[in-house]
Amino acid sequence: MSALFSPFALRGLTLRNRIGVSPMCQYSSTDGFANDWHLVHLGALATGGAGLVFTEATAVVPEGRISAFDLGLWDDAHVPMLRRIADFIRAQGAAAGVQLAHAGRKASVRRPWEGHGAVSPAEGGWTDVMAPSAIAFAEDYAAPQALDLAGIARVTDAFVAATRRALAAGFQVIELHAAHGYLLHEFLSPISNLRTDGYGGPFAHRVRLVREVVRAIRAAWPAELPLVVRISASDWTEGGWTVEDSVALARLLADDGADLIDCSSGGNVSGARITVGPGYQVPFARAVRAGAGVPTGAVGMITEPQQAEAIIAGGDADLVFLARELLRNPRWPLAAARALGVEGPWPDQYVRARLR
């Protein structure tokens, strides 16, 4: 029996296998609306055999988008097309998940294929870029405004409103994006959070907003459906957020109602020196799982079936999340099942391809 292709239960939802599709920005929306590109992109990943398919980072407010072309859930009008996508994902036997996000000081930037750095209002960007402290991410990014207490409260409210819309759209899993240098990660890290009020300074203050958002989402999200939190387990920079901080946070988030910690890293320090290689972030998932006693997801250059199998079988993580490898081959899970000698979740329409 393959560990990778064993079912996995989170609350009242059981995934058909341990393979998740990481949120991957497509930068293909207009005014936050999903369209046929998202249906085909995410639908192909569902027919490809993954157990859990996440949307890209989906902004809870317009100014919380990374770019002007990000998905959004700040308006009820966003729901119908997302419902069509979620319904299709679920019809293929995969669980439909949405990642809710606020880009913070990394908002209003160009799409990757159009360059990098901030986009001015004249070019379609915006000036109300927010952060815990008025510190720009890099020289070519906008100088953010420090959120006041009313602004922080509005952020929490926006996550809750988006959660209710996600439920209306038929999603079964929410992932809260608290990684990669976006707003919630910015509050966590002492590098980007220089506040001196109840949301800055000591660890307990810096984790306050993430905990408040998790508790607020949990109160609005059905008890039988899972809540995942993606974190950057390390800033990869001296004086930044650490693995030990991540373990301590994971314990708190589990108490607050989070069901799994998706362990990525980096993104909050421009030019951080990151040691990259196959499975390079798996040790973060292993450390959080062992240290906090919570389920984790592993990410980071997971490309081979035997590699993914070893991660699950060895207890490093409970799920593996793939990204670029699934762009190269959306049916990677089906190929992995064959490589591991088990029957993959082939769509009935592709039965001829399933035959050896």
Backbone hydrogen bonds, N-H to C=O, Kabsch-Sander energy under -0.5 kcal/mol:
donor,donor_aa,acceptor,acceptor_aa,energy
6,S,3,A,-1.5
8,F,15,L,-1.7
10,L,13,L,-3.1
12,G,224,E,-2.0
13,L,10,L,-2.4
15,L,8,F,-3.4
15,L,13,L,-0.5
18,R,4,L,-2.8
20,G,18,R,-0.6
20,G,320,V,-3.2
21,V,52,L,-3.0
22,S,20,G,-0.7
22,S,322,L,-2.6
28,S,69,F,-0.5
29,S,69,F,-2.7
30,T,33,F,-0.7
31,D,68,A,-0.6
33,F,30,T,-1.8
39,L,35,N,-1.8
40,V,36,D,-2.7
41,H,37,W,-3.0
42,L,38,H,-2.5
43,G,39,L,-2.0
44,A,40,V,-2.3
45,L,41,H,-1.2
46,A,42,L,-1.7
47,T,43,G,-2.5
48,G,44,A,-1.3
49,G,46,A,-1.4
50,A,45,L,-1.3
51,G,19,I,-2.4
52,L,19,I,-1.5
53,V,95,A,-2.7
54,F,21,V,-1.2
54,F,52,L,-0.5
55,T,97,G,-1.6
58,T,99,Q,-2.7
59,A,57,A,-0.6
59,A,71,L,-2.4
60,V,101,A,-1.8
64,G,61,V,-1.5
65,R,62,P,-1.4
70,D,67,S,-1.3
71,L,57,A,-0.6
72,G,32,G,-2.4
73,L,59,A,-2.6
78,H,75,D,-2.0
79,V,76,D,-1.6
82,L,78,H,-1.2
83,R,79,V,-2.7
84,R,80,P,-2.0
85,I,81,M,-2.0
86,A,82,L,-2.9
87,D,83,R,-2.8
88,F,84,R,-1.9
89,I,85,I,-2.5
90,R,86,A,-2.5
91,A,87,D,-2.0
92,Q,88,F,-1.1
92,Q,89,I,-0.9
93,G,90,R,-1.7
94,A,89,I,-1.5
95,A,51,G,-2.4
97,G,53,V,-3.0
97,G,95,A,-0.6
98,V,173,V,-2.3
99,Q,56,E,-0.6
100,L,98,V,-0.6
100,L,175,E,-2.5
101,A,58,T,-2.3
103,A,64,G,-2.3
106,K,103,A,-2.0
107,A,104,G,-1.2
108,S,65,R,-1.2
109,V,66,I,-2.7
110,R,117,G,-1.7
114,E,111,R,-2.5
115,G,112,P,-1.1
118,A,140,D,-3.5
119,V,108,S,-2.9
123,E,120,S,-1.3
124,G,121,P,-1.4
125,G,120,S,-2.9
129,V,127,T,-2.2
130,M,128,D,-0.5
131,A,145,Q,-1.9
135,I,133,S,-2.4
141,Y,138,A,-1.9
145,Q,129,V,-3.0
147,L,131,A,-2.6
152,I,148,D,-2.3
153,A,149,L,-2.1
154,R,150,A,-2.0
155,V,151,G,-1.8
156,T,152,I,-1.9
157,D,153,A,-2.3
158,A,154,R,-2.2
159,F,155,V,-2.0
160,V,156,T,-2.0
161,A,157,D,-2.6
162,A,158,A,-2.3
163,T,159,F,-1.9
164,R,160,V,-2.0
165,R,161,A,-1.8
166,A,162,A,-2.5
167,L,163,T,-2.0
168,A,164,R,-2.0
169,A,165,R,-1.9
170,G,167,L,-1.5
171,F,166,A,-2.1
172,Q,96,A,-3.2
173,V,96,A,-1.4
174,I,226,P,-1.5
175,E,98,V,-2.5
176,L,174,I,-0.5
176,L,228,V,-2.9
177,H,100,L,-2.5
177,H,175,E,-0.6
178,A,176,L,-1.0
178,A,230,R,-2.2
180,H,266,G,-0.7
182,Y,179,A,-1.8
183,L,102,H,-1.7
185,H,182,Y,-0.6
186,E,182,Y,-2.5
187,F,183,L,-1.6
188,L,184,L,-1.4
189,S,185,H,-2.1
192,S,189,S,-0.6
193,N,189,S,-1.8
194,L,192,S,-0.7
200,G,197,D,-1.7
205,H,202,P,-1.1
206,R,202,P,-2.2
207,V,203,F,-2.0
208,R,205,H,-1.0
211,R,207,V,-2.2
212,E,208,R,-2.6
213,V,209,L,-2.7
214,V,210,V,-2.5
215,R,211,R,-2.6
216,A,212,E,-2.2
217,I,213,V,-2.8
218,R,214,V,-2.7
219,A,215,R,-1.8
220,A,216,A,-1.1
220,A,217,I,-0.6
221,W,217,I,-1.5
225,L,222,P,-1.8
228,V,174,I,-3.3
229,V,260,L,-2.2
230,R,176,L,-2.6
231,I,229,V,-0.5
231,I,262,D,-2.4
232,S,178,A,-0.8
233,A,231,I,-0.8
233,A,264,S,-3.2
235,D,241,W,-2.4
240,G,237,T,-2.1
246,S,242,T,-1.9
247,V,243,V,-2.3
248,A,244,E,-2.0
249,L,245,D,-2.7
250,A,246,S,-2.7
251,R,247,V,-1.8
252,L,248,A,-1.5
253,L,249,L,-2.9
254,A,250,A,-2.2
255,D,251,R,-1.6
256,D,252,L,-1.6
257,G,253,L,-0.8
257,G,254,A,-0.8
258,A,253,L,-2.8
259,D,227,L,-3.4
260,L,227,L,-1.0
261,I,295,P,-2.1
262,D,229,V,-2.6
262,D,260,L,-0.6
263,C,261,I,-0.7
263,C,297,G,-2.3
264,S,231,I,-2.7
264,S,262,D,-0.9
266,G,234,S,-3.0
270,S,137,F,-0.6
272,A,269,V,-1.7
273,R,236,W,-0.5
274,I,272,A,-0.9
276,V,274,I,-0.9
279,G,300,G,-1.0
279,G,301,M,-0.7
280,Y,277,G,-2.2
281,Q,299,V,-0.5
282,V,279,G,-1.6
284,F,281,Q,-1.1
285,A,281,Q,-1.1
286,R,282,V,-2.3
287,A,283,P,-2.5
288,V,284,F,-2.4
289,R,285,A,-2.4
290,A,286,R,-2.5
291,G,287,A,-2.8
292,A,288,V,-2.5
293,G,289,R,-1.1
294,V,288,V,-0.6
297,G,261,I,-2.2
298,A,319,L,-2.4
299,V,263,C,-0.7
303,T,301,M,-0.8
308,A,304,E,-2.4
309,E,305,P,-2.7
310,A,306,Q,-2.2
311,I,307,Q,-1.7
312,I,308,A,-1.8
313,A,309,E,-3.1
314,G,310,A,-2.3
315,G,312,I,-1.4
316,D,311,I,-1.9
317,A,311,I,-1.1
318,D,296,T,-2.6
319,L,296,T,-1.4
320,V,18,R,-2.7
321,F,298,A,-3.0
322,L,20,G,-2.5
322,L,320,V,-0.5
326,L,323,A,-1.1
327,L,323,A,-1.3
328,R,324,R,-2.0
329,N,325,E,-1.9
332,W,329,N,-1.9
334,L,48,G,-1.0
335,A,331,R,-2.0
336,A,332,W,-3.0
337,A,333,P,-2.2
338,R,334,L,-1.8
339,A,335,A,-2.3
340,L,336,A,-2.0
341,G,338,R,-1.2
342,V,337,A,-2.7
344,G,342,V,-0.5
346,W,344,G,-2.1
350,Y,347,P,-1.8
351,V,348,D,-1.7
353,A,350,Y,-1.0
354,R,350,Y,-1.2
355,L,351,V,-1.1
